[in-house]
Amino acid sequence: MGRRDMGAGKGATPADRVKKLMKKGKVKKKCCRSKSACKKCPVLALKRVKAEMKKAA
């Protein structure tokens, strides 16, 4: 029984959720660092998901 078995519905960890967003094309694979607040930045997406999960808990 692994991590994916426990809460695979929405993503067990914030990183899993960001990976799903990457597969959908909502988030880029790498941070380009060309803009300070790119909407498709994976670093900012991870921060948003962490804050969202903290707020929900």
Secondary structure, DSSP 8 states (H G I E B T S, - for coil): --HHHHHTTT-SSHHHHHHHHHHHTSS-SS---SSTT-TT-HHHHHHHHHHHHHHH-
